Amino acid sequence: MSFQVLKKKIALAFLSVALLTGWVGSSAVLALELDIASEVVEVTQAGAVERHKIFLSRLKKISNSLSRDEYQMVQGVLEGRTFKADDNASLEEVMASLRQAVDEGYEALFECVGRGCGSSNEWANTVFGQPKLYGPESTQFYWVGRAVQTQTYWLVYGSKRSNKAVHFRIESVVSAAPSLNSRLVDAFAELGYLRLAWSEVAGSEAELAEALGLWCAQQPNGAAAQDKAQQIALAVTGGDGTLTASAGVDATGRLASQLLATMTAEREMGCKLSAFGLGSLAPIEGLPSQRLDLILLPRSGVGSTAAIPK
């Protein structure tokens, strides 16, 4: 069967089912199909992404950077395809095909049309890395949703230049639980501390040391200038609630010191680490009584970066 015949068949805009071993077991990804005659012009093979930003707002730039106002940060497996629609297909037909495809089985998270989407140049080149998608801002659309039956995010962007065929992009991100490294980066950026149940720490000291070491290595004035290195406290809370207050502090202090020794034996850190035991404190809803807090402390001669979490 020739390609010209194949391209006329229903659902050629088909993002193939993928088996994502190690991320979602053997579960298959529900394919998003557009019933529009088209050909594939670029394929992004399935690959793991650690911190992928899915925009949920009109795209705009502030001080030469994309706005961070509304987005979803996900981790998982990303794949995508860029399509060139049949020369006779209009942008409206492609959008109608999208609406029909997502009518059932998908939860819409954001959509926009025309100038309401913002800069087409940024969508095409910065977000999707596909110059073929660039067109006038008045002739573009963007849709992002999530499959109801799975934790799969779907993104569709399309545009049309005046005398060219419609180009559109379909991407999927099968989300997975964020890694310890991703959690640490986000928590330090947003809160100034990372709180972990002790059960997450025991047996994962090497992973925690790697995540912390990578974060420290990316900080200015790190290992090359220890007097100005970022200070991080390892504070252990909980343990045997029957102990006296002072005995509880001593017991958790020993755990914190042992953790610090294990982590620094795993790898060299670019931060200054210190260990503290806090004994049994008031419980926190949703967390076991025994926990570890990694807390950013003030640099030498620099104001505080975070308050001690309560």
C-alpha positions in Angstrom: 0.0 0.0 0.0 1.5 3.4 -1.0 2.1 6.2 1.4 -0.4 8.4 -0.4 -3.1 5.8 0.2 -2.0 5.3 3.8 -2.1 9.0 4.6 -5.8 9.2 3.7 -6.7 6.6 6.3 -8.4 7.6 9.5 -6.2 8.5 12.5 -2.9 9.0 10.7 -2.1 11.6 13.4 -1.5 8.8 15.8 1.0 8.9 18.7 1.8 5.2 19.0 1.1 3.1 22.0 4.3 2.7 24.1 5.2 0.2 26.7 7.1 2.0 29.4 8.9 -0.6 31.4 10.3 0.7 34.7 8.0 3.8 34.7 4.5 2.5 34.5 5.1 -1.3 34.4 3.6 -2.9 31.3 0.6 -0.5 31.0 0.1 0.9 27.6 -0.4 4.6 27.0 -3.8 5.5 25.6 -3.1 7.0 22.2 -4.5 10.4 21.2 -5.7 10.3 17.6 -6.7 13.1 15.2 -8.8 12.1 12.3 -7.1 14.3 9.8 -5.0 13.4 6.7 -1.4 14.2 7.5 2.2 13.0 7.4 4.8 12.7 10.2 7.6 15.2 9.6 9.5 14.7 13.0 9.5 12.1 15.8 10.8 12.6 19.3 11.5 9.1 20.6 10.2 8.2 24.1 12.7 9.2 26.7 12.8 10.0 30.4 12.5 13.6 31.6 13.3 14.6 35.1 11.6 18.0 35.4 9.4 18.8 32.4 7.4 22.0 32.4 3.9 21.9 31.0 2.5 25.4 30.4 -1.1 26.0 31.5 -1.4 29.7 30.5 -0.9 32.2 27.8 2.8 32.3 26.9 4.6 35.5 27.6 8.1 36.7 28.3 9.2 38.7 31.3 12.8 40.0 31.2 13.6 37.7 28.3 12.4 34.6 30.3 9.2 32.7 29.9 6.7 33.5 32.6 6.5 31.0 35.4 3.0 32.0 36.4 1.1 28.9 35.5 2.7 25.5 34.7 2.8 21.9 35.8 6.2 20.4 36.5 6.1 16.6 35.8 8.5 13.8 35.7 8.1 10.7 33.5 8.5 9.6 29.8 8.1 12.1 27.0 7.5 11.4 23.4 6.1 13.4 20.5 5.5 13.8 16.8 5.1 16.8 14.5 2.7 16.5 11.6 2.1 18.3 8.3 -1.6 18.2 7.5 -2.9 17.6 4.0 -2.7 20.8 1.8 -6.4 21.0 1.7 -6.9 20.9 5.5 -7.7 24.1 7.3 -6.7 25.0 10.8 -10.4 24.9 11.8 -10.6 21.3 10.6 -7.6 20.3 12.6 -9.1 22.0 15.7 -12.4 20.3 15.1 -10.7 16.9 14.9 -8.9 17.6 18.2 -12.2 18.5 19.9 -13.7 15.3 18.6 -10.7 13.2 19.8 -10.7 14.5 23.3 -14.5 14.7 23.8 -14.4 11.6 25.9 -11.6 10.2 28.0 -9.6 13.4 28.6 -9.7 16.1 31.2 -8.9 19.5 29.6 -6.4 21.5 31.7 -5.9 24.5 29.5 -6.6 25.6 25.9 -6.3 28.8 23.9 -6.7 30.0 20.3 -5.1 32.8 18.3 -3.5 35.7 20.1 -4.9 34.4 23.4 -2.0 31.8 23.3 0.7 34.5 23.3 3.9 34.2 21.2 3.9 31.6 18.5 7.6 32.0 18.2 8.1 30.9 21.8 5.7 28.0 21.5 7.4 26.7 18.4 11.0 27.3 19.2 11.3 27.4 23.0 8.6 25.1 24.2 8.5 22.5 21.5 11.8 23.1 19.7 10.0 22.8 16.3 10.5 25.8 14.0 8.0 24.3 11.5 5.2 25.2 14.0 5.9 28.9 13.9 3.1 31.0 12.3 1.1 34.2 12.9 -0.2 34.5 16.4 -3.7 34.9 15.0 -3.6 31.4 13.5 -2.5 29.1 16.3 -4.1 26.9 19.0 -2.9 25.0 22.0 -4.5 22.3 24.2 -3.2 20.4 27.1 -5.1 17.7 29.0 -4.8 14.5 31.0 -6.1 11.0 30.1 -8.8 10.1 32.7 -7.7 6.5 32.9 -4.0 7.1 33.2 -1.5 9.6 34.5 -0.6 10.7 31.0 -0.5 14.4 30.0 -1.2 15.2 26.3 -0.2 18.5 24.6 -1.4 19.6 21.1 -0.1 22.7 19.4 -0.9 23.8 15.8 -0.5 26.8 13.5 -0.8 27.8 9.9 1.3 30.2 7.8 -0.6 32.1 5.1 0.4 30.0 2.1 1.5 26.8 3.8 -0.1 23.7 5.2 -1.1 23.4 8.9 1.6 21.9 11.1 0.7 20.5 14.5 2.5 18.8 17.3 1.3 16.0 19.6 3.2 15.2 22.8 2.6 12.8 25.7 4.2 12.7 29.1 3.5 9.6 31.2 4.0 11.0 34.7 5.9 9.0 37.4 6.6 9.7 41.0 9.2 12.4 41.3 12.8 11.3 42.1 14.4 12.3 45.3 16.7 14.6 43.3 13.7 16.3 41.7 11.9 16.7 45.1 15.0 18.2 46.7 15.5 20.8 43.9 11.8 21.9 44.0 11.6 21.9 47.8 14.8 24.0 48.3 13.7 26.4 45.6 10.1 26.9 47.0 10.4 26.3 50.7 14.1 26.3 51.7 13.8 22.8 53.2 13.0 19.3 52.3 11.1 17.1 54.8 11.3 13.3 54.5 9.8 10.5 56.5 12.6 8.5 58.2 11.4 5.4 56.3 12.3 7.2 53.1 15.8 7.9 54.3 16.8 4.5 55.8 18.4 2.4 53.1 18.4 5.4 50.7 21.5 7.2 52.1 23.4 6.9 48.8 20.6 8.3 46.8 20.1 11.2 49.2 23.9 11.9 49.2 23.9 11.9 45.4 20.9 14.3 45.2 22.4 16.7 47.7 25.8 16.5 46.2 24.4 17.4 42.7 22.4 20.3 44.2 25.5 21.7 46.1 27.7 21.4 43.0 25.4 23.7 41.1 25.5 26.5 43.8 27.7 29.5 43.4 30.8 29.6 45.7 30.5 25.9 46.4 33.3 23.5 47.1 35.9 25.9 45.7 35.2 28.4 48.5 34.1 26.5 51.7 34.0 29.6 53.8 31.1 30.8 51.6 29.5 27.4 50.8 25.9 26.9 51.4 25.1 25.5 54.9 22.6 22.7 55.3 21.3 21.3 58.5 20.3 17.6 58.9 17.7 17.6 61.6 16.2 14.3 62.9 12.9 14.3 64.8 11.0 11.6 66.6 12.1 8.2 67.8 11.1 6.7 71.2 8.4 8.9 72.7 8.9 7.3 76.1 12.4 8.9 76.5 12.9 12.0 78.5 13.4 15.2 76.5 17.2 15.2 76.8 17.5 11.5 76.0 15.3 12.0 73.0 17.5 14.8 71.7 20.6 12.6 72.3 19.0 9.6 70.5 18.0 11.6 67.4 21.3 13.4 67.4 23.1 10.1 67.1 20.9 9.2 64.1 21.6 12.5 62.5 25.4 12.2 63.0 25.3 8.6 61.7 23.5 9.8 58.6 25.9 12.7 58.0 28.9 10.3 58.3 27.3 7.8 55.8 26.5 10.5 53.3 29.9 12.2 53.4 31.5 8.8 53.0 29.5 8.3 49.9 30.7 11.4 48.1 32.3 14.8 48.6 29.8 17.6 49.2 30.1 21.2 48.0 28.0 22.4 51.0 28.7 22.6 54.7 26.6 20.0 56.5 25.7 19.8 60.2 23.7 17.3 62.1 21.1 17.9 64.9 18.7 15.9 66.9 15.5 17.5 68.0 13.9 14.7 70.0 10.1 14.2 69.9 8.3 17.2 68.6 4.6 17.8 67.9 3.3 15.5 65.1 2.7 16.8 61.6 -0.4 15.6 59.9 0.3 13.1 57.1 3.9 12.4 58.3 5.2 9.7 60.7 6.6 11.0 64.0 10.2 10.1 62.9 11.5 12.3 60.1 14.4 14.2 58.6 14.5 17.8 57.7 17.2 19.1 55.3 17.2 22.9 56.0 19.0 25.6 54.1 20.9 27.8 56.6 22.4 31.3 56.1 25.6 31.5 54.3 28.5 33.2 56.2 27.7 36.9 56.2 24.5 36.4 54.2 20.9 36.8 55.4 18.8 33.8 56.2 17.5 31.8 53.3 14.9 29.8 55.2 13.2 29.6 58.5 13.4 26.5 60.6 10.3 24.5 59.6 7.8 23.8 62.4 
